[in-house]
Amino acid sequence: MSVLRPFEATDMFKFNNVNLDIWTETYNIGFYLHYLSRWPDLCCVQEAPSGRMMGYVIGKAEGQATEWHGHVTAITVAPEYRRLSLARKMMSLLELVSDETYRGFFVDLYVRCNNFIAIEMYEGMGYSVYRRVREYYGNLGVGKGGRDEEDAFGMWLVSKESFKQLTIALL
């Protein structure tokens, strides 16, 4: 039985099996530490009984005053642990914290346009595409003109509280 627990700084020494994947963005240590210090409640890992990391999610709260929303910066599951609903569990936790702690109006994320499996998963969780961002994912020196020119879809999910308020307003 795996455990869902808060992401700790020492987990960065254990996540190579998760990050060494074509779909996963890897950031510098300072980036992860910034998230862990600023939004620790929006960062968690799924860990196997052996201590092996199965996946993680890092997110943040964006906005100002009373207009907050949650943002999924990275979510990934190691290839050998996919198709076990781990990403759904981590997303559900991030959505819950965004909704209840930050009173976020929605949760958003970006996903590679050609990552059909992830898009289908997000849509199954209620997310909708709201825009396409040209050349969102870029690796300098790759592809035409020094860019890999890979687009992303911006997707979002309206929070339960916002949906309830919208429904009441429409009645």
N, C-alpha and C positions, 0 to 999 in steps of 0.2 A: 504494500500500500504506500503510495507516494504522499508527500506532504506539501501543502502550499504554505509558504512562509515569507516573511519580509526579506527583501534583497539586502544583503550585507556587502560591505566593501570587499571582504575576503572572497566573495563569490566570483570576483573578476579573475581569480587564479584558477577557477574551476569551469569556466564556461567556453573553453575552446571547442568542445564537442558540439556545442549549440551554435557558436558563431561561425564556424567554418562551413558555411553553406551559402549557395549563390543568392538566396533570397534575403539573407540577414545583413543589415548594415552594422558595421562595427565602428565604434567611436573611440576616442582617446580616453585615457583614464580620468582626466579632469572632467570630461563630459559626464561620465557615469557618477563620479563623486559629487558633482554639482546636483544632479537629480536626487541622489540618495540623501544629501543634506537638506535640500529644499522641499522635496515631495516624497519623503520616505514611505508615506502611506499609499502612494500610487506606484510603488515598485515592489514586485514580488517574484519569487522563483518557485518552480515546481521541482522537488527533489525526490529521487528514488531512495528506497530504504538503504541502499549501499552508500548513499551520499553523493552519487553521480547526479549532476544537474540535468534535468529533463527539458527545461525551458524557462523563460523569464519574460516579464513585461516591465517596461519602464514608461511612466507617463508623467504628466504635469497638469497643473491647473493654470489656465490662461484667462486673461481678461482683466477687469478692474471693477472696484466697488462691488456692486451686486450683480454684475453681468459676467459671471464665470462660466467656463466650460472646461471639460476634461479633454486632454489630448493624449492619444496613444503614440508615443515617440517610437517605441520598438516593442514588438512582440515576436517571439520565435520559439520554436520547439525543435529539439534535436531530431534529425531524420528518423532515427530508430524508435522515437516515441510519438510520432505523428499518428493521427487517426484514432486517438484515445480521448478526445474532447478536452485535452489539457489547455489548449488556447482558449476555448470557450469558458473554462473555469477561471482562467486568469483575467480574461476580458470582463466577465461578470463581476469579479471583485473590483476591478478598476472602475467600472460603471457605477457600482454601488457606492464606493468611496467618493467618486465625483459628484454623485447625486446627493448623498446624505451629508457628507462633510463639507463640500464646497458649494453645495446648492447649484451645481452646474446645470445650465439649460440644455446642454447636449454634450456628446462625446464625439470627437472627430479623429480621423487618422488619414494617412496617405498610404497607398498600396500601388505597387508596380502594375501598370495596365495589363501586362502579360502574365500576372500571377493569378490565373483563373481559379485555382483551388482556394486561395485566400479570399478572393472576391466573392466566390460562392459561399464560403463560410460566413463572411461578414453580412452578406445579404440574408442568409438564413438566420442571423441574429438580429435582423431588423434594420441594418445599416443601409443607407441609400447613397448612390453617387450624386454629388452636387456640383462637381466640376472636374475638369481635366487640367493638370498643370504640365505644361510642356517642359521637357528637359529637367524635371524635378530631381531625378537621380543622375548624378554626373560623376564620372571618374576622369579626371584630367588625363589627356593623352590617349584616350580610347575613342575609337570611332571617328566620324567625320569632324573635321575642324577642331580636334582636341577634346571633343565631348562624346559621351556615349549616347546622348540624346534620347534617354529613356524617360518616358512620360509616367505620371502617376495620376491615379484617381483620388480626389478628395472625397471621403465618405463620412457620413455622420449619422448619429442615432439621437433622436430627441429624448431627453430624460423623462422618466415616468411622471414627475411632478409637472414639468412643462407641458407634457401631453395632456395631463388632467386639466391644467389651467386653460389650455387651448380649447379643449372640448367644452368646458363650462362657458367660455367666452362665445363659442359658436352656437350654443343653445338658446 
